[in-house]
Amino acid sequence: MKPIKCIAVGLLAVSSIRVQSQTALNPQTEQATPSNQSGPADFTRVHGLLQQGKYDEALSQLSDLAVRQPGLKGLSSELGTAYYQKGDYIKAIGELKKALAEDPENKEAIQLLGLSYYLSGRPGEAIAPLERVQAWYPRANVDASYILGLCYIQTKDYPQARKAFARMFDVPRDSAASYLFTARMLLRQEFDPIAEEHAQKAIALDPKLPSGRTPPLQVPHSRGNQRLPAGTGS
C-alpha cells in the first residue's frame, strides 16, 4: 500500500476542478449584505471606519451611539460585525446573538456568528448557523461548505464532512470524488488514519483513479481581517 499522502495527493488527478472562492467569508460581499445599509448616518460613518481598518474608533462610535440611543435597531448587528472584523470573536458572538434575537433572519449575523464560533475554537457551535448559510444557495457556496466541512472534521462527524465537501466540489455525496476530496481535507487537518480510509474507499469505488503525485488542490484562503487558524488554508 502506498503512503496515504501519496495516494490522496495523487488521486487529485481525477479532477481539474480549481475552486474559486465565492467570498462568503467577507462580511462586505453581496452574499452577506448588511441589513442596515440604509440605516442612520452614524452607521454609515462606522462602515467607513471599518473599511479603513479603524476598528477601535468604529467601536468607540458605536458605544457612544448605544449610550445616546439605547435599544437602537441594528446596533447589535453593527457591533458584532465590528468585533468580527477586529478579530475579537468572543465579543462578536455576544453581539451577534443579540442581533439574531432582534431579527432571527439577519443573514449577515447568522453567517458571522457561525464563523466567529469556528474562529474562536468552537466548531460544534458553528455547525448550525453555517448549515443555514449553506442552505441559502441552490449550488455550492465554497467558503461556507469548506468551513462547515472543517467543523464536521473537528467534531469527528466524517459522513457530514464528506457531504459538505461534496457540495463544495459539486460531486455526488457517495462518489469516489467525494471520498477523494474529503481525504485531502482530512490530511490538511492531520487526520491521517481517517484520510487513508477515505482514500482507499475512493480507490475501491473507482479503481481507475491515478495514484501518482499531482499539484495540490486549491481551496479558499483567509482574506483581509479573517484570521483563520493554522491548517485551514491551502
Secondary structure, 3 states (H helix, E strand, C coil): CCCHHHHHHHHHHHCCCCCCCCCCCCCCCHHHCCCCCCCCHHHHHHHHHHHCCCHHHHHHHHHHHHHHCCCCCCHHHHHHHHHHHHCCHHHHHHHHHHHHHHCCCCHHHHHHHHHHHHHCCCHHHHHHHHHHHHHCCCCCCHHHHHHHHHHHHHCCCHHHHHHHHHHHHCCCCCCHHHHHHHHHHHHHCCCHHHHHHHHHHHHHHCCCCCCCCCCCCCCCCCCCCCCCCCCCCC
